[in-house]
Amino acid sequence: MSPIDIEIPKELQRNPHFARYFRTWQRNELSIVFIPLAQICREQGFLEMACQICEKGLSRHPGSVSGRLMLARIFIDMEREEKAKEIVEKVLQEYPAQQEAEALLHKLKRMEEPEPAKKSSKSVEPEETSVSSTEEVTEEAAPIASAVSPWENPTMAKIYADQGETKIAHQILDKILARDPQNVRASELKRSLSA
């Protein structure tokens, strides 16, 4: 049985990353590749599909912070800010120092502000967004962190390494460590791949 019962659009079928992750997910519905699958759908504008994939994955991994924050981003894109805010606030209740959730909540609060207040808050924006090492990049920080991709995390590096794609795994780990040199999990994985 396929993890999702929807027709995959041709644009996604031709995307090599989507195809690889989707095959992995079909073989193992417990895989966390639902997160990059949802991100690819989101980037391609297939928001309903991204939402379905994320919700299906979260039914198997309800505690996945990355999965829940991906769903929050999808809800923001779908202009369902209240649902996004519920998810983000719940993550922050469980993990008060979770920087990505803090950044998303900040973004949601900015979206709620009246138009004149948004304009005046831009002067402090670069400082606030540059402090956190989030996967979600705000418009103001995009030039600085354009190389950051939400699926570039230690888990995806491990998946690539397990599939024999150590070069890609090293590239992902290098990017993680460039933006967060104190990332213990990425450092340990890099050492184990280099051994």
Secondary structure as UniProt FT lines:
FT   HELIX           10..13
FT   HELIX           16..27
FT   TURN            29..30
FT   TURN            32..33
FT   HELIX           34..44
FT   HELIX           47..60
FT   TURN            62..63
FT   HELIX           65..77
FT   TURN            78..79
FT   HELIX           81..94
FT   TURN            96..97
FT   HELIX           99..112
FT   HELIX           115..121
FT   HELIX           122..124
FT   HELIX           125..131
FT   TURN            139..144
FT   TURN            146..147
FT   TURN            150..151
FT   HELIX           154..162
FT   TURN            163..164
FT   HELIX           166..179
FT   TURN            181..182
FT   HELIX           184..194
//
